[in-house]
Amino acid sequence: PWAFQRVFEAYFNRLIGLARSRLDPRILAKDGAEDVAQSVLKSFFVRQKSAPYVLHNWDNLWALLAMITLRKCGHRTEHYRAQCRDFTRETPIDRPSTDSDSAASYMALA
């Protein structure tokens, strides 16, 4: 628990920033950068438990976590660009052009 907390506090926000910088905003709307960072830490700790990485210092740990993050971003991009769910083919639904945010205008969308 102590090691997880220390790694989480030291790297979680950096991992979020890295994921945000590498993922298309349309993918981030579906799969947030926080989800990627959580997945990175989960992958790291699961692997570390069964077959520990040899890390000599905190810089080595950051390099490893950054590499895992970049790979996960690439996999998510591939996932959302697959022909069956290609996010680039999506078109946003326009909000009704009314002066009020009435329930009737939202019912029309539904």
Wavefront OBJ file of the C-alpha trace (Angstrom):
o trace
v 0.000 0.000 0.000
v 2.800 2.453 0.821
v 4.580 1.905 -2.505
v 1.360 2.304 -4.469
v 0.534 5.556 -2.700
v 4.016 6.955 -3.293
v 4.015 6.051 -6.999
v 0.447 7.333 -7.387
v 1.246 10.682 -5.775
v 4.473 11.102 -7.725
v 3.243 10.139 -11.198
v -0.539 10.067 -11.584
v -0.936 13.719 -12.620
v 2.050 13.487 -14.956
v 0.533 10.407 -16.605
v -2.768 12.251 -17.066
v -0.947 15.156 -18.722
v 0.969 12.816 -21.013
v -2.202 10.971 -22.039
v -4.023 14.272 -22.692
v -1.190 15.450 -24.912
v -1.222 12.244 -26.982
v -4.932 11.484 -27.401
v -7.316 13.184 -29.797
v -9.927 15.257 -27.923
v -12.678 13.098 -29.463
v -11.112 10.018 -27.892
v -10.705 11.835 -24.582
v -14.450 12.503 -24.615
v -15.007 8.734 -24.700
v -12.059 7.542 -22.637
v -10.598 10.133 -20.285
v -6.914 10.662 -19.586
v -7.580 9.636 -15.976
v -8.780 6.239 -17.238
v -5.551 5.794 -19.165
v -3.443 6.770 -16.137
v -5.341 4.333 -13.898
v -4.858 1.576 -16.456
v -1.132 2.326 -16.637
v -0.713 2.063 -12.875
v -2.797 -1.102 -12.737
v -0.710 -2.709 -15.492
v 2.502 -1.669 -13.781
v 1.557 -3.022 -10.355
v 0.082 -6.282 -11.678
v 3.265 -6.953 -13.667
v 5.509 -5.792 -10.825
v 3.873 -8.266 -8.468
v 4.441 -11.308 -10.676
v 7.737 -10.458 -12.405
v 9.331 -7.342 -10.956
v 10.930 -4.762 -13.205
v 14.548 -3.901 -12.484
v 14.468 -0.166 -11.842
v 17.525 1.648 -10.578
v 15.965 5.005 -9.773
v 12.836 7.150 -10.049
v 13.824 8.327 -13.541
v 13.770 4.720 -14.744
v 10.310 4.313 -13.253
v 9.047 7.441 -15.025
v 10.497 6.243 -18.342
v 8.733 2.908 -17.938
v 5.395 4.473 -16.958
v 5.650 6.950 -19.840
v 6.289 4.116 -22.297
v 3.293 2.154 -20.982
v 1.170 5.309 -21.279
v 2.210 5.964 -24.878
v 1.438 2.380 -25.830
v -1.965 2.517 -24.162
v -2.730 5.774 -25.980
v -1.771 4.106 -29.249
v -3.990 1.120 -28.506
v -6.932 3.365 -27.663
v -6.427 5.327 -30.856
v -6.396 2.079 -32.845
v -9.514 0.919 -31.006
v -11.491 4.070 -31.730
v -10.234 4.331 -35.320
v -11.320 0.794 -36.182
v -13.724 0.898 -39.100
v -16.680 -0.258 -37.018
v -16.325 2.622 -34.540
v -14.189 5.232 -36.300
v -14.664 8.439 -34.318
v -13.696 10.559 -37.319
v -16.972 9.584 -39.025
v -19.107 10.805 -36.133
v -21.100 13.992 -36.454
v -22.241 15.947 -33.414
v -25.931 16.371 -32.740
v -26.820 20.043 -32.781
v -28.639 21.409 -29.812
v -32.096 22.800 -30.582
v -32.039 26.509 -31.274
v -34.435 27.794 -28.635
v -34.053 30.631 -26.220
v -34.873 28.464 -23.228
v -33.555 25.170 -22.006
v -37.047 23.751 -21.639
v -37.832 20.103 -21.170
v -39.642 20.133 -24.521
v -36.470 21.047 -26.415
v -34.601 18.163 -24.768
v -37.470 15.773 -25.457
v -37.114 16.556 -29.159
v -33.518 15.354 -28.987
v -34.512 12.144 -27.262
l 1 2 3 4 5 6 7 8 9 10 11 12 13 14 15 16 17 18 19 20 21 22 23 24 25 26 27 28 29 30 31 32 33 34 35 36 37 38 39 40 41 42 43 44 45 46 47 48 49 50 51 52 53 54 55 56 57 58 59 60 61 62 63 64 65 66 67 68 69 70 71 72 73 74 75 76 77 78 79 80 81 82 83 84 85 86 87 88 89 90 91 92 93 94 95 96 97 98 99 100 101 102 103 104 105 106 107 108 109 110
